[in-house]
Amino acid sequence: MEHAGLQAFINYLETERGFSGHTVKAYILDLDQFAAYLQAGPSAFDDSTTKKVSLATTKHLAKATRNDIRAFLGHVQTAGGTPGTSARKLASIRAAYKFYVRTDTVKENPAVSIKSPKIPRDLPDVLTIPEVTEILGAPDCSVPLGIRDKAILETLYSSGVRASELAALSLKDIDRIGGTILVLGKRSKERIAQLGTYALDAISEYIRIRNDLGTPDHTVAFVNFRGGPLTTRSVQRVVEKYVRQVLPGRREISPHTFRHSFATHMLDAGADLRVIQELLGHESLSTTQIYTHVSIDRLKQVYHDTHPHAWRFNKTMPTIKIYHNPRCGKSRETLNLLRENGIEPEIIDYLNNPPTIQDLEEILRGLNCPASAILRAKEPEYDEAELKSDSSGESILKAIIQYPKLLERPIVTNGDKAAIGRPPENVLRLL
């Protein structure tokens, strides 16, 4: 990357720190925006103003004060930036000052005493094992692109690699005998990722038909229909395509969700956190620890199953749920009946917050009945969903997600058991 004012800093980031070109560009853009703010004030956040100011130089850094940096970070959030955005820009400014103070180009580091904004740590989205199974089974393996997509999905889930890492894989990086792939991760760090037998079978089948996709003349493993290398965005589109097909209610799923699910499912099965850290290529264990949240349910279950005094605690926990329509008389009667028996259930307004495929599957298991048993076939939405008396269970569940009014009401669940409140007394057997 070329930047006349900060070229020494760029060279340092690329060579000594080993940052990727994308990361270096982000650092320099942050510094250019800071320099623009020093020159034009808050108007620097307008695109028209940015074009009229000069790019960042060491002279800008030398003139800036601690208050300038704090004011800049404040305006970042005022302009719509998140605390995470402000923290990243502060990290860029700190890194630049630290380098230029060390090289005696700038005398003082005004950023050293500025605290980074507190970043709320959002929990990662995770797929359940049944959801993963549905997605992995979605590609049509009778055509080359379907075989390729199957290999992509299986590799993402089996290895936990990032979309960018998968897109960069070369054929020589895949060890089908050893069941591993050589991955080039962040900061150009290599690591070995594992492949399960499902992924190995899918990759072997893909490699067999790879030349049918535009006769590629390169060694990048995954290719598009013209034979060119697949991009990171293309991998994202592959995932989005099959999520729309089988999980229409889950719009937040991305390739990174497979990475989250990989880690969470291993942790739930008893894997050591440090092993997962190595497999994911995390530098810090604290980054991996975010996945422990998903194991809370498993820990609670172990506690309830093994501790001699857990029973009373378990009885008072809000595990009973009611899928409630406040306009429905039977639903209101069932809710009142629960309350009369000392139960304050978790009320799920399913008309405004439709259930997921997983929710519906758990209900069916609790009822021990087919999907047709929770379908209101007399609703107008039944025809809109183009359902018929012989529609498959999968079609019915997808229709309920799209048209929540089709869900029979009310349904009450308690752990792995469920009952339909028609009549309301049916639910008393769950208590």
N, C-alpha and C positions, 0 to 999 in steps of 0.2 A: 504493500500500500504506500502511495506517495502523498506526503503532506509536508510542504516546505517548512512550516512553523514548528512542527513537532516530530520531525523524522527520527531524531535520536530516541525519543520515547517509543515510537512505533517499532524501531529495531529492537529495543529492549523487550517489549511485549512479545514480539515474534520469536526472538532467539532465546533470551534468558528465561522468560516465563512460559514459552511454548504455547501461547494463545493462538487459537484459530483465526483465520482472516475475518470471519464473522464477528468474533469477540473484539478483535482489534478495531474493526470499523465502528462497533458500538461505543467503545471507549472514546474514540476520536470525535464521533458525532456529539457525545455528551460534552466534551471539552469545547467543541465549536459552539454549542448552544450556550454554554457558560460564558464564553468570550463575547457572544452576541448580546447576552444580557448585560455584561459589563459596559458594552458600548451603547446599547439602545434601551436598557431598562426592560420593564414588562412587555413593551411592544415587540421585543425580540421573539416572543412566542407566536407572532404572526408571520406567516410564510413570506409575505411581501417585504417585511423588514429584514428577514434573515438574509435575503439576497443582496442587501445594501451594506452589510457589515463585513469586516474582514474575518478570516478564519483564525482560530486560536494560535497564539504564539507564546513563547516564554515571557514576553513583555507583559502580556495580559495577566499571566499567573503572578508575576512579580508585583504588579500593582494591586491585586485583589486583596481584600481584607476578610477577616472572619465574618464580619457582618454582611459582606457582599455574598459570601457563600450561603449563609443562612437565609438571606433574602431570596437568593436564586432558588433554593430548595423549596422555600415557601411558595413561590410563584409557580413552580412545577406542579404542586398539588392544586393550587388555585386554578391552573389552566386545565385541570382534569386528570392529572397524573395520579397514580396510586402511591401509597407509601413505598411499595416495592420499586417503583420507578425512581422515586427520590433517593432511595437507598443505593440503587445502582449508579445513579449520577454522582452521588457523594463518593462511592467507591472509585469511580473513574478519576474524580478530582484528587482524591487522596493519593491514588497511585502515581499520578503525574507529579504532584508536589514531592512525594517521597523520592521519586527518581531524580528530579531536578535539584532538590536540596542535597542529595547524596553526591551529585556531580558538580556541586557548587555553582550551578547556573542560577538558582534562586536561593535567597538567603534564609527565608523563613517559610514554615508550613502552617498557614492559618487554618487548615482543615483538620489538624491533629486533635483538637479538643472538641470538635463538633460531633455530637452523638447521632448515630444513624437512626432514622425513623423506625419505630417498632412495626414489624411486618406481621400481620395476622397470618397464621399458618393454616391454609385451607387443607382439609383432608382430601386425599386423592380419591377419584372415582374408581370403583372396583367392580368388575364383573363377577357374577356368581359362576360356579362351575357349570351349571346347566346352561347359562347364557353363553359361556365360552363354547360349549359343545354345539349349541345351535349355530353360532357364527362360523365355526370351523367346518360344519357340515353343509354350509350354504353354497359354496362354489360348485358350478357344473363341471365335473371332471371329465366330461365327454368331449370337451373342446380345449385347445391349448391354453387360452387365457384363463379358463377355469382351473386348469392344473397349476398354472403359475400362481394364481391367487391363493389356491389352497396351500401351496408351499410357503408363500409370504405369511399367511395367517398362522400356520403351524410354527414357523420359525420365530415370529414375534412372541408367541405365547410360550414356546418351549425354551427359548433362550433369554427372554427379557431384554433384548437389544432395543436400542432406540431406532426410530424410523430412518434417521440419517445414517446410522451405522449399518442397517440392513441394505440401504440403497448403495452404500459404498463397497459392499462385499464383492470380492473377486472370486472366480471359480477356484483359484488356488488356495483361497482362505478356508475352503470347506473341506474338512477331513471326514469323509463319510465312513471310513473304517474306525477312526477313533471317536466319532460322534461329537466333534467339536467344530467351532468356527473361530477364526482369528479376527478379532474386532479391533478397529481403530477408533477409540473413543475420544472424549474431550481432551484437549491439549495434546492431541496426537499420541495418547497413551494406548499401548496395545494390551489386550487381555484375551483370555480364552473363555469363550462362552460354550455352554453345554447344549447338546441337541438330544431330545428324546427320540424314541423309535418312531413315533408318529411323524415327527418333523423330518427325520432321516428318510422315511419312506416317501413322504411328499416331495422332498428335495430331489431324491433319486428319480422319481417319475418326471419331475419338471425338467431336470437336466437331459433326460431322454428325448424330450420334445422341444427343447430350447431352440434348436435351429429351425423349427417350424414357425417361429416368430420373427419373420423378416431376415433370416439368415445373418445374425449378428457377427461382426468382424472384430470383436473386442472381447475382453475377459471379464467384464462386469457381470456378476451372476444374474441379476434380475433385469429383464429387458421389457420394453413395451412392444406393442404389436408390430411396430416397424423394425424392431431389432435394436433400437437405441437404448442406452442405459436408462433405467427407471430412476426418477427423481424422488426426493423426499416427499414432495407434494403428491406425486403419483401413488406412493405407498399409502398416504393419508386417504386418498380417494378410494383406493381398494377397500380399506377398512370401512369407510363411510358407506360404500355401496352395499355391503352385506349387512351392516347394522340396520340400514333402512329396510332391508328385506325381512329380517327375522326379529328385530327389536325396534319396531317403529316408535315406541315410547321412550327410547333411550337416545337422545340426540347429542349427548355430550361425549359419546365414545370416540376415541382417537387411537392411533397406534400406541400412544403413551399409556392408555388405559390397560392395554395388554401387559405392559411393563409393570404397572401397579399391581395388576391381578397376579402376574407371575410371582412377585415378591410376597404378596399377601397370602396366596394359596400355599406357598412353601412354608411360610411362618405358621399358618394355621395347622399345617401337618407336622410341625415340630422342628423345622429347620432352625439352626443357630443363626442369630442375627448377623454375626460376622461373616458367615458363609454367604449369606444373601448380599452383604456389602461387597464382597469380592466378585460375586457373579454379576452384580449390577455395575461394578466399576466406580462405586462411590469412594471419594477420597476420605470423607468423614463419616463416622458411624452415626452421627446425629442426623445426617441426611436420610439414612436408612431407617431410623427409629420411627419415622412418621407412619410406617406400615404397621406398627404394633397396634394402632387404633382398631384395626379390623379384628384383632384377636381378643378384644374385650368380651365379645359375646361368648367366645370359646372358654375364656377364663371364668366367666360367670357360670357357664354350664357345668364346668368342672367343680366349682365351688358348691353349686346346688346339689350336685350328684354325690359329693363326698363329705361335706362338712356336716356333723351331727346336728348343729343348730341352724342350718340354712333353711329348713322347711318353713318356719314362720316368716322369715324374711322374704322368701320366695312368694308366699301367698299374698303379700302386700305389694308386690311389684306390679306396675301397670302393664302387664303382658297381654291383657284382654283387649282386643280391638273390635270395633264395630264399623263396618262399611255402611255409612249412614246417609240417608236422603231425608233432610228435615221436612220435606213436603209430603212424605209418605207416612200414613197413619200407622202401618205395621212397624215401620222403622222407629217412630216415636214411642210406640208402645213397648218395643223391645228395649230401647234405651232406658225408659222409665223402670222396666222390670229389673234390669241390671242394677240400677241405682237403689231400688228397693231392697236388693239383696246385698247392699254394702259395697258394690263394685262401681268404681268410676273408670270406665274404659277409655282407651285412646280412641277418639272419634276421628274417623277418616272420611273427609268430604270427597268421596270418589268422583263426583260429577265435576269438581273443579281441579282435583288432583288425581287423575286416572291411575289405576294400579298398573304395575309393570307385569311383564310376562311371568317373572319370578313370583310376584304376589299371587297371581291367578293360579299358577301351578301349585303353590303352597296351599291355597284354599281347596283346590281339587283333591290334593292328597289328604287334607284334613277331613273333607267330606266323604272321601272314597267313592267318588262318582265321576261320570264323564262331564266334559265341558258343557254339553247341552243342558245339564241340570242347573247351571247358574246363568242361563240365557233367557231373557224376556223376549219371547218370540212375537209377542203382540204389539210391541212398540213400532212406531213408524220407521225408526232407524234400522229395523231388521231388513226391510226391503232396500233401504239406501245402501246397506252393507252388502247387498246381493247374496244374502245367506239363504240356504235351503235346508230342508229337513235332513238331508244327508251330508251337510257340510262337515268337513273334518274338524277335529278338535282344535288344530292349529289355526284354521280360518276363523273359528268362533272366538278364540282368545284375541286374535289380532283385531277382530271387529269390535270387541268390547273395549279394547284400548282406544280405538278410534272413536267409538260411540259409547262412552261410559254408561249412558242411560240403559243400555242393553244388559247391564249386570243385575242379576236378581238381588232383591233387597228385603230386609237387611241381612248381612252376613256377619257373624260374630266368630272370631278366632281366639283361641287360648293355646299358645304354644303350637304344637303340631296337630291340634284338633280344631274343627270348625263346625258350625251349624247355621242353617238358614232359619231366620226368625219367622217362620210361617207354619204354625202359629208362634207367637213370641215365646211360649213356654218351651219350645224346642231347645233354646239356648241354655236352659237351666242345667242340662246334663254336662255342660262344660265347666260348671263352677265347682 
